[in-house]
């Protein structure tokens, strides 16, 4: 197990190349789940150091980079996720540094993360939650003028009948616990490390999904196959009118008259 412990330390220190190499060594034997758990353990240490002011944003970013390189090697591995989180910056807001940090910390903690990026409308959050079987919708806002979109998303979830199935977690510079309570959000996180803690608490409070439902939610969805455009049909030519047969009747009458004169 020395390889796994070394992997943990490589991620904490942000040594990307070392973390990648140790992940390859660990995957030489079938223990993908143990590797994921070790990565999660490393990111927990990073989160603790961040809360204790031993690590700051640069250290978080360096550890995140090392973690992502290790996770790339696990892309096709069958691992059990803690839960599924749909995350994005709300409609009208293009800031994503904080959101990216939270997404990375959640991914490192063993969550399956569906990142919708920035400027995400309420209906987009709802649709992604439905399509991915999400346990949590995590929203970020840096501008006070865009915070109202968080309220709209909670309302959209309610209209879709998902409010009891999907938890809502919000954060960002102008966001507070008071605002989370006001709009009916299930939780508020002031930073990336606490967002992971709150997400774990939320998933633990949700009713457990059947194994079949979890597998279906995690499975990649097939892309729609676009049919080639149909070839235009050749125009049907109008039938030519039949040619009239030569009038033989008049000729026949003339010959009978000649015979009578004779």
Residue pairs with C-beta under 8 A, 6 or more apart in sequence:
3 22
3 25
3 26
4 26
4 34
4 35
4 38
5 38
6 18
6 22
7 19
7 22
7 23
7 26
7 35
7 38
7 39
7 42
7 70
8 38
8 39
8 41
8 42
8 45
9 42
10 18
10 19
10 22
10 66
11 19
11 39
11 42
11 43
11 46
11 63
11 66
11 67
11 70
11 108
12 42
12 45
12 46
12 49
12 63
13 63
13 66
14 59
14 62
14 63
14 65
14 66
15 66
16 65
16 66
16 69
18 66
19 66
19 67
19 69
19 70
20 69
20 70
20 73
22 70
23 35
23 69
23 70
23 73
23 74
24 73
26 34
26 35
26 38
27 35
27 73
27 74
27 77
32 74
32 77
32 78
32 79
33 79
33 80
35 70
35 74
35 77
36 74
36 77
36 79
36 110
37 110
39 67
39 70
39 71
39 108
39 110
40 108
40 109
40 110
42 63
42 67
42 108
43 63
43 67
43 105
43 108
43 109
43 196
44 109
44 196
46 55
46 59
46 60
46 63
46 105
46 108
46 193
47 105
47 192
47 193
47 196
47 197
48 193
49 55
49 59
50 56
50 59
50 60
50 191
50 192
50 193
51 191
51 193
51 194
55 63
57 101
60 101
60 104
60 105
60 192
61 101
64 101
64 104
64 105
64 108
67 104
67 107
67 108
68 104
68 107
71 107
71 108
81 110
81 111
81 112
81 218
82 109
82 110
82 111
82 199
82 200
82 203
83 111
83 112
83 135
83 136
83 199
83 202
83 203
83 206
84 111
84 112
84 113
84 114
84 132
84 133
84 134
84 135
84 136
84 217
84 218
85 103
85 106
85 111
85 112
85 113
85 114
85 134
85 135
85 136
85 137
85 138
85 169
85 199
86 114
86 116
86 125
86 128
86 129
86 132
86 134
86 136
86 137
86 138
87 99
87 102
87 103
87 106
87 113
87 114
87 115
87 116
87 137
87 138
87 139
87 140
88 99
88 115
88 116
88 117
88 118
88 120
88 124
88 125
88 138
88 139
88 140
89 95
89 96
89 99
89 117
89 118
89 119
89 120
89 139
89 140
89 141
89 142
90 119
90 120
90 139
90 140
90 141
90 146
90 147
90 149
90 150
90 153
91 119
91 120
91 121
91 122
91 146
91 149
91 152
92 119
92 143
92 145
92 146
92 149
93 118
93 119
93 140
93 141
93 142
93 143
93 146
93 149
94 118
94 119
95 118
95 140
95 142
95 143
96 117
96 118
96 140
98 140
98 142
98 171
98 172
98 173
98 192
99 115
99 118
99 140
101 192
102 138
102 140
102 171
102 189
102 192
102 195
102 196
103 113
103 115
104 192
105 192
105 193
105 195
105 196
106 113
106 138
106 195
106 196
106 199
107 113
109 196
109 199
109 200
111 199
112 132
112 218
114 128
114 132
114 134
116 124
116 125
116 128
120 139
121 149
122 149
122 152
122 153
122 155
122 156
123 156
125 137
125 139
125 153
125 156
125 157
126 153
126 156
126 157
126 160
126 162
128 134
129 137
129 157
129 162
129 166
130 160
130 162
131 221
132 217
133 209
133 213
133 214
133 216
133 217
133 218
134 166
134 217
135 166
135 167
135 202
135 203
135 206
136 166
136 167
136 168
136 169
136 199
136 202
136 203
137 153
137 157
137 166
137 167
137 168
137 169
138 169
138 170
138 171
138 195
138 199
139 149
139 150
139 153
139 168
139 169
139 170
139 171
140 170
140 171
140 172
141 147
141 149
141 150
141 170
141 172
141 174
141 175
142 172
142 173
142 174
143 174
144 174
147 172
147 174
147 175
147 179
150 170
150 175
150 179
150 183
150 185
151 183
151 184
153 168
154 163
154 168
154 183
154 184
154 185
157 163
157 166
157 168
165 206
167 186
167 187
167 202
167 203
167 205
167 206
168 184
168 185
168 186
168 187
169 185
169 186
169 187
169 188
169 189
169 195
169 198
169 199
169 202
170 179
170 180
170 183
170 185
170 187
170 188
170 189
171 188
171 189
171 190
171 191
171 195
175 188
176 188
177 188
179 185
179 188
180 187
180 188
186 202
187 198
187 201
187 202
188 198
189 195
189 197
189 198
209 217
